[in-house]
Protein backbone atom coordinates (compact mmCIF):
# COMPACT_ATOMS: atom_id res chain seq x y z
CA UNK A 1 0.00 0.00 0.00
CA UNK A 2 2.91 2.33 0.69
CA UNK A 3 4.21 1.93 -2.90
CA UNK A 4 0.80 2.86 -4.32
CA UNK A 5 0.57 5.97 -2.14
CA UNK A 6 4.08 7.07 -3.15
CA UNK A 7 3.40 6.64 -6.86
CA UNK A 8 0.11 8.53 -6.70
CA UNK A 9 1.80 11.53 -5.10
CA UNK A 10 4.21 11.70 -8.06
CA UNK A 11 1.35 12.70 -10.39
CA UNK A 12 0.74 16.40 -10.81
CA UNK A 13 -2.03 18.42 -12.35
CA UNK A 14 -1.71 19.15 -16.06
CA UNK A 15 -0.64 22.60 -17.18
CA UNK A 16 -3.09 22.38 -20.06
CA UNK A 17 -3.95 20.19 -22.99
CA UNK A 18 -2.92 19.79 -26.58
CA UNK A 19 -5.83 19.50 -28.97
CA UNK A 20 -5.19 17.60 -32.18
CA UNK A 21 -7.37 18.13 -35.23
CA UNK A 22 -7.12 16.82 -38.77
CA UNK A 23 -8.81 14.54 -41.23
CA UNK A 24 -8.25 11.47 -43.36
CA UNK A 25 -8.74 12.22 -47.04
CA UNK A 26 -9.24 9.89 -49.99
CA UNK A 27 -6.61 11.70 -52.04
CA UNK A 28 -3.83 9.42 -53.30
CA UNK A 29 -1.73 11.37 -55.76
CA UNK A 30 1.41 9.86 -57.18
CA UNK A 31 4.63 11.68 -56.27
CA UNK A 32 7.13 11.98 -59.10
CA UNK A 33 5.21 9.19 -60.83
CA UNK A 34 5.41 6.74 -57.90
CA UNK A 35 2.72 5.55 -55.51
CA UNK A 36 2.81 7.24 -52.11
CA UNK A 37 3.24 5.49 -48.78
CA UNK A 38 5.98 3.03 -49.74
CA UNK A 39 9.00 5.05 -48.63
CA UNK A 40 10.73 4.46 -51.97
CA UNK A 41 10.56 7.98 -53.42
CA UNK A 42 14.02 9.52 -53.38
CA UNK A 43 14.82 13.03 -54.51
CA UNK A 44 18.52 13.75 -55.01
CA UNK A 45 19.50 17.42 -54.94
CA UNK A 46 23.12 17.99 -55.98
CA UNK A 47 24.35 21.32 -54.62
CA UNK A 48 27.79 20.76 -56.17
CA UNK A 49 30.70 22.77 -54.71
CA UNK A 50 29.77 26.01 -52.95
CA UNK A 51 32.54 28.47 -52.16
CA UNK A 52 33.36 29.16 -48.52
CA UNK A 53 33.42 32.83 -49.58
CA UNK A 54 29.60 32.71 -49.87
CA UNK A 55 29.34 31.28 -46.35
CA UNK A 56 31.93 33.41 -44.57
CA UNK A 57 29.79 34.26 -41.55
CA UNK A 58 26.97 32.69 -39.57
CA UNK A 59 23.56 33.19 -41.15
CA UNK A 60 24.75 33.55 -44.74
CA UNK A 61 23.26 31.19 -47.31
CA UNK A 62 24.49 30.10 -50.70
CA UNK A 63 24.18 27.63 -53.52
CA UNK A 64 20.39 27.85 -53.97
CA UNK A 65 19.24 24.88 -56.06
CA UNK A 66 15.60 24.58 -57.10
CA UNK A 67 13.90 21.19 -57.25
CA UNK A 68 10.28 20.13 -57.71
CA UNK A 69 7.92 17.40 -56.58
CA UNK A 70 5.42 16.42 -59.30
CA UNK A 71 2.13 15.56 -57.60
CA UNK A 72 -0.42 13.53 -59.57
CA UNK A 73 -0.81 13.61 -63.35
CA UNK A 74 -3.43 14.63 -65.89
CA UNK A 75 -6.31 12.15 -65.71
CA UNK A 76 -5.14 10.62 -62.38
CA UNK A 77 -8.60 10.71 -60.81
CA UNK A 78 -7.42 9.62 -57.35
CA UNK A 79 -5.55 12.95 -57.22
CA UNK A 80 -8.56 15.07 -56.36
CA UNK A 81 -8.97 18.54 -57.86
CA UNK A 82 -9.63 21.56 -55.63
CA UNK A 83 -7.34 20.26 -52.87
CA UNK A 84 -4.06 21.84 -51.84
CA UNK A 85 -0.88 19.76 -51.57
CA UNK A 86 1.98 20.47 -49.13
CA UNK A 87 5.25 18.69 -48.33
CA UNK A 88 5.52 17.78 -44.63
CA UNK A 89 8.94 16.88 -43.26
CA UNK A 90 9.27 14.01 -40.79
CA UNK A 91 10.13 15.53 -37.40
CA UNK A 92 11.67 12.20 -36.35
CA UNK A 93 14.33 12.51 -39.07
CA UNK A 94 17.63 12.41 -37.15
CA UNK A 95 19.29 15.18 -39.18
CA UNK A 96 16.75 17.87 -38.19
CA UNK A 97 18.27 20.46 -35.88
CA UNK A 98 15.24 21.79 -34.01
CA UNK A 99 16.86 25.03 -32.77
CA UNK A 100 17.64 26.11 -36.36
CA UNK A 101 15.00 24.24 -38.38
CA UNK A 102 17.75 23.08 -40.77
CA UNK A 103 19.49 19.78 -41.43
CA UNK A 104 22.73 18.77 -39.79
CA UNK A 105 25.33 17.46 -42.22
CA UNK A 106 27.01 14.48 -40.58
CA UNK A 107 29.66 12.74 -42.63
CA UNK A 108 30.85 9.43 -41.14
CA UNK A 109 34.53 9.72 -42.02
CA UNK A 110 35.16 13.19 -40.50
CA UNK A 111 35.41 14.92 -43.87
CA UNK A 112 32.29 17.05 -43.32
CA UNK A 113 32.18 20.76 -44.00
CA UNK A 114 32.16 22.69 -40.74
CA UNK A 115 29.68 25.28 -39.46
CA UNK A 116 27.15 24.50 -42.17
CA UNK A 117 23.66 23.05 -42.46
CA UNK A 118 21.29 22.35 -45.32
CA UNK A 119 18.34 24.71 -45.40
CA UNK A 120 15.17 23.99 -47.38
CA UNK A 121 13.02 26.89 -48.52
CA UNK A 122 9.86 27.57 -50.44
CA UNK A 123 10.42 28.82 -53.99
CA UNK A 124 10.04 32.42 -52.73
CA UNK A 125 13.23 31.91 -50.73
CA UNK A 126 11.60 31.83 -47.29
CA UNK A 127 13.25 29.10 -45.18
CA UNK A 128 11.10 26.22 -43.91
CA UNK A 129 11.48 25.21 -40.26
CA UNK A 130 11.69 21.49 -41.01
CA UNK A 131 10.79 20.39 -37.49
CA UNK A 132 7.61 22.45 -37.38
CA UNK A 133 6.40 23.70 -40.76
CA UNK A 134 5.08 22.32 -44.03
CA UNK A 135 6.06 23.73 -47.40
CA UNK A 136 3.86 26.29 -49.10
CA UNK A 137 0.72 24.71 -50.52
CA UNK A 138 -0.15 24.36 -54.19
CA UNK A 139 -3.66 23.76 -55.58
CA UNK A 140 -4.45 20.59 -57.46
CA UNK A 141 -6.04 21.22 -60.86
CA UNK A 142 -6.44 18.75 -63.74
CA UNK A 143 -5.45 16.08 -61.14
CA UNK A 144 -1.93 17.47 -60.73
CA UNK A 145 0.30 20.15 -59.24
CA UNK A 146 3.97 20.82 -58.64
CA UNK A 147 5.63 21.79 -55.37
CA UNK A 148 8.82 23.75 -56.06
CA UNK A 149 11.40 24.04 -53.28
CA UNK A 150 14.96 25.29 -52.82
CA UNK A 151 17.87 23.53 -51.13
CA UNK A 152 20.86 25.61 -50.06
CA UNK A 153 23.64 25.75 -47.51
CA UNK A 154 23.60 28.00 -44.47
CA UNK A 155 26.59 28.93 -42.33
CA UNK A 156 25.94 28.26 -38.65
CA UNK A 157 28.17 29.14 -35.72
CA UNK A 158 30.70 31.04 -37.84
CA UNK A 159 32.30 30.83 -41.25
CA UNK A 160 31.83 27.54 -43.08
CA UNK A 161 34.88 25.37 -43.57
CA UNK A 162 35.50 23.20 -46.61
CA UNK A 163 34.36 19.59 -46.67
CA UNK A 164 31.59 17.25 -47.78
CA UNK A 165 27.91 17.94 -47.24
CA UNK A 166 25.39 15.12 -47.00
CA UNK A 167 22.03 15.06 -45.28
CA UNK A 168 18.54 13.66 -45.68
CA UNK A 169 15.04 14.19 -44.33
CA UNK A 170 11.89 12.07 -44.61
CA UNK A 171 8.79 13.61 -46.17
CA UNK A 172 5.12 13.00 -46.81
CA UNK A 173 2.75 14.89 -49.08
CA UNK A 174 -0.33 16.06 -47.16
CA UNK A 175 -3.55 17.62 -48.44
CA UNK A 176 -6.03 20.26 -47.36
Protein Blocks (a to p, Z undefined) as FASTA:
>chain_A
ZZmmmmmmmpccdfbdcdddddddfbdcdeehiaehklpaccdddebjadfklmmcghia
ehiacddddehjehiaklcghiacdddddfkbmklcfknopacdddfklpacehiacddd
dfkopacdfklpccdddddeehiacdddddddddehiacdedddddddddddddZZ
